[in-house]
Amino acid sequence: MPERLGDNPFSGVRVNKSKLNSERYLKLFFTANDNSKPEIRTELESKSTCNALLEMYYTLVGNASKYLSKIDTKLVIEMIRYHTGNPNKIPCIRLEITFKPDINFSKKKDDLYKKTGRCAEIWDGNLFVIDPRITLQELEHLARDTDIEHITGEITTT
């Protein structure tokens, strides 16, 4: 294991960079040690750690946008970061939910209360604001409502 940032135990080894994807690279990087096989060390040198992490981050952002398209990507990333540091806690999140025009706001407000246990405030006609404790899975379920156009927000308390 390197003792300082920037120390690389695999320096000087070069390989064809197109053979390695970032997930495999990180798996190899975090499981390799000084006694690793030479071919593992060779693959590890093909990308810098930062480049591999950036590729994985961009993949994560792209997948969040693709699969959770109604939820603000920044909120998704913030929730993942929070969960990584606090796996046993559910954060309180100030959600801003934009609904399609011409919906029954009273019914939607009641639905949100049933799903979250919190009362929603209506701002600017079709924007609801609510502060529930909610997981990313629950937020994904909430976003499946066909009347919801977009969900954004931020973690407010722990």
Contacts in CASP RR format, 6 or more apart in sequence:
PFRMAT RR
TARGET T0000
AUTHOR 0000-0000-0000
METHOD contacts of the structure
MODEL  1
MPERLGDNPFSGVRVNKSKLNSERYLKLFFTANDNSKPEIRTELESKSTC
NALLEMYYTLVGNASKYLSKIDTKLVIEMIRYHTGNPNKIPCIRLEITFK
PDINFSKKKDDLYKKTGRCAEIWDGNLFVIDPRITLQELEHLARDTDIEH
ITGEITTT
1 9 0 8 1.000
1 33 0 8 1.000
2 8 0 8 1.000
2 9 0 8 1.000
8 45 0 8 1.000
9 34 0 8 1.000
9 41 0 8 1.000
10 41 0 8 1.000
10 42 0 8 1.000
10 44 0 8 1.000
10 45 0 8 1.000
11 45 0 8 1.000
12 45 0 8 1.000
13 41 0 8 1.000
13 42 0 8 1.000
13 44 0 8 1.000
13 45 0 8 1.000
14 42 0 8 1.000
14 45 0 8 1.000
14 46 0 8 1.000
15 42 0 8 1.000
15 43 0 8 1.000
15 45 0 8 1.000
15 46 0 8 1.000
16 46 0 8 1.000
17 46 0 8 1.000
17 47 0 8 1.000
19 43 0 8 1.000
19 46 0 8 1.000
20 43 0 8 1.000
20 46 0 8 1.000
20 47 0 8 1.000
22 47 0 8 1.000
22 51 0 8 1.000
22 52 0 8 1.000
22 53 0 8 1.000
22 55 0 8 1.000
22 56 0 8 1.000
22 59 0 8 1.000
23 56 0 8 1.000
24 43 0 8 1.000
25 43 0 8 1.000
25 44 0 8 1.000
25 46 0 8 1.000
25 47 0 8 1.000
25 52 0 8 1.000
26 52 0 8 1.000
26 53 0 8 1.000
26 56 0 8 1.000
28 40 0 8 1.000
28 43 0 8 1.000
28 44 0 8 1.000
29 44 0 8 1.000
29 49 0 8 1.000
29 52 0 8 1.000
32 40 0 8 1.000
32 41 0 8 1.000
32 44 0 8 1.000
47 55 0 8 1.000
60 77 0 8 1.000
60 80 0 8 1.000
61 73 0 8 1.000
61 77 0 8 1.000
62 73 0 8 1.000
64 71 0 8 1.000
64 73 0 8 1.000
64 76 0 8 1.000
64 77 0 8 1.000
65 73 0 8 1.000
68 76 0 8 1.000
68 140 0 8 1.000
68 143 0 8 1.000
70 143 0 8 1.000
70 148 0 8 1.000
70 149 0 8 1.000
70 150 0 8 1.000
70 151 0 8 1.000
71 139 0 8 1.000
71 140 0 8 1.000
71 143 0 8 1.000
71 150 0 8 1.000
71 151 0 8 1.000
71 152 0 8 1.000
72 150 0 8 1.000
72 151 0 8 1.000
72 152 0 8 1.000
72 153 0 8 1.000
74 152 0 8 1.000
75 93 0 8 1.000
75 139 0 8 1.000
75 151 0 8 1.000
75 152 0 8 1.000
75 153 0 8 1.000
75 154 0 8 1.000
76 136 0 8 1.000
78 154 0 8 1.000
78 155 0 8 1.000
79 91 0 8 1.000
79 93 0 8 1.000
79 135 0 8 1.000
79 136 0 8 1.000
79 139 0 8 1.000
79 155 0 8 1.000
80 136 0 8 1.000
82 89 0 8 1.000
82 91 0 8 1.000
82 155 0 8 1.000
82 158 0 8 1.000
83 135 0 8 1.000
83 136 0 8 1.000
86 158 0 8 1.000
89 158 0 8 1.000
90 133 0 8 1.000
90 134 0 8 1.000
90 135 0 8 1.000
91 133 0 8 1.000
91 134 0 8 1.000
91 155 0 8 1.000
91 156 0 8 1.000
91 157 0 8 1.000
91 158 0 8 1.000
92 131 0 8 1.000
92 132 0 8 1.000
92 133 0 8 1.000
92 155 0 8 1.000
92 156 0 8 1.000
92 157 0 8 1.000
92 158 0 8 1.000
93 131 0 8 1.000
93 132 0 8 1.000
93 133 0 8 1.000
93 134 0 8 1.000
93 139 0 8 1.000
93 153 0 8 1.000
93 154 0 8 1.000
93 155 0 8 1.000
93 156 0 8 1.000
94 129 0 8 1.000
94 130 0 8 1.000
94 131 0 8 1.000
94 153 0 8 1.000
94 154 0 8 1.000
94 156 0 8 1.000
95 128 0 8 1.000
95 129 0 8 1.000
95 130 0 8 1.000
95 131 0 8 1.000
95 132 0 8 1.000
95 134 0 8 1.000
95 139 0 8 1.000
95 151 0 8 1.000
95 152 0 8 1.000
95 153 0 8 1.000
96 127 0 8 1.000
96 128 0 8 1.000
96 129 0 8 1.000
96 151 0 8 1.000
96 152 0 8 1.000
96 153 0 8 1.000
97 112 0 8 1.000
97 120 0 8 1.000
97 127 0 8 1.000
97 128 0 8 1.000
97 129 0 8 1.000
97 130 0 8 1.000
97 142 0 8 1.000
97 148 0 8 1.000
97 150 0 8 1.000
97 151 0 8 1.000
98 126 0 8 1.000
98 127 0 8 1.000
98 128 0 8 1.000
98 148 0 8 1.000
98 149 0 8 1.000
98 150 0 8 1.000
98 151 0 8 1.000
99 105 0 8 1.000
99 108 0 8 1.000
99 126 0 8 1.000
99 127 0 8 1.000
99 128 0 8 1.000
99 147 0 8 1.000
99 148 0 8 1.000
99 149 0 8 1.000
100 126 0 8 1.000
100 147 0 8 1.000
100 148 0 8 1.000
100 149 0 8 1.000
101 126 0 8 1.000
103 126 0 8 1.000
103 147 0 8 1.000
105 122 0 8 1.000
105 125 0 8 1.000
105 126 0 8 1.000
108 120 0 8 1.000
108 128 0 8 1.000
108 147 0 8 1.000
109 119 0 8 1.000
109 120 0 8 1.000
109 122 0 8 1.000
109 128 0 8 1.000
111 145 0 8 1.000
112 118 0 8 1.000
112 120 0 8 1.000
112 128 0 8 1.000
112 130 0 8 1.000
113 119 0 8 1.000
113 120 0 8 1.000
115 138 0 8 1.000
115 141 0 8 1.000
115 142 0 8 1.000
116 130 0 8 1.000
116 132 0 8 1.000
116 134 0 8 1.000
116 142 0 8 1.000
117 132 0 8 1.000
118 130 0 8 1.000
118 131 0 8 1.000
118 132 0 8 1.000
119 130 0 8 1.000
120 128 0 8 1.000
120 129 0 8 1.000
120 130 0 8 1.000
121 128 0 8 1.000
121 129 0 8 1.000
121 130 0 8 1.000
122 128 0 8 1.000
123 129 0 8 1.000
131 156 0 8 1.000
134 142 0 8 1.000
139 151 0 8 1.000
142 148 0 8 1.000
142 151 0 8 1.000
143 151 0 8 1.000
END
